Amino acid sequence: MTNRWVGVTIDCLDVERIAGFWSALLDRPRTPSRPGWVYLGHPGDPQPRLTFQPVTEPKHAKIRLHLDVAVDDIDQGIAQVVALGGRFTGERHDYDEGVVVVMADPEEHEFCLVHYY
């Protein structure tokens, strides 16, 4: 038996808004989805599919798993996230390999922008 990673599911109050944010940020189109849900990609795609699942309760604490999004320019990446309705948390880490900044989408799901040298 071979196990493989095929996707990530993100709980959302406003599925359309959050899926739209991630679709624009990652340049991934919507694909046919269950009613009320939004999928970006298919299970067999080279990149894992993102699934946006409706929930009724807001996020209350820092999530323990997050996405890393590679960018060519960290400042342009931050500006793009902000223009799409997300925010820069103010947390930045500079390493020998590159830079990592912690961002949040419009519902405060944290993720990192990474720029490798």
N, C-alpha and C positions, 0 to 999 in steps of 0.2 A: 504494500500500500504506500502511495506517495501522497504526502500532505503538501498543500501549497496555499499560499496567501492569495485571496482573490478580491478582497475589498475591506473597506472601513465603513461602519455605519455611524452616523452622527445624529443624535437626538436634537430636535428643533421645536421651538414654539411656532415659528414662522418658516415652514419648510421652503416655500417659494423664495423668500428673501435670502435665506442662508444658502440654498442651492444656487441661486443666481450669483451670489458673492463668489462662491468657490468655482462656478463655471467660468466666470469672467477672469478670476485670478489664475486659474490653471489652463484656460483656453480649452476646456473640455465640454462638448455639447451634451445636452440632455438626451437620454435614450428612453424608450418606452418603460414605464414604471407602473407600479401598483397605484390604485386610486389614493390620493392624498400623500403619496411619497414621491420623491424625485431620485432618479438614478443618473449618475454621470459615468458613462462607459458601460461595458458589458463584462461579465465574469471572465471571458477569454481574452480580454484586451492585454496588451503588454504592460500597461499600468493598472494597478488595482482599481476596481470600480468603487466610487463613492456613493453611498446610499444615505439619503436624508429622510429620517423617520420622524413622524409627528409625535410629540409628547405634550402633556398638559402642565407639567411642572417645570419651572425654570432651573437652570444650572445653579447650584449653591456653593460649590467649592472648586478648587483647581482640579482639573482632570489629570489622571495619572498616565495617560497615553496621549501623545500628540503627533501631528504631522510635521515633517521638516520639508520646506519648500526651497529648492535651490534657485538662486537668482544670480544674474551676471553683475549686478550693481546693487549693493545693499541700500543706498539712499533712494534709488529709483524704486526698489522693491517696497520700501516703507511707504513712499509716496503713493504707489499704486494701491496698497492695502487701505490706506487712509481715504483715498479717492473713492474706493469701492464701499466705504462705510465701516471698515474695520479700524483698529487703533494700535498704536505702538505703546507697549506697556512701560517703556522706559528702561527695560532690562536688556543689556547688551553684554556680550562676552567676546573678547578678542583672544584668539588662540593662534598658535604657530600655523595651523592649517587654514585658518580663515576667521570669519566673523559670524556670530549667531546673535540674532535679535529675537526677542519674544514679542509676538503680535497677538491680537485677538480679533476674531470675526465679529459681526454685528450682534451676536448673542453671547459674546465673551468666551467662545471656545478658543483656548490658547493654541498657538502653533508657532513654529520657528521659521524665520527666513534665514537661510544659510548662504554664505558666499565663501567658496573655497578658493584659496590662492593657488 
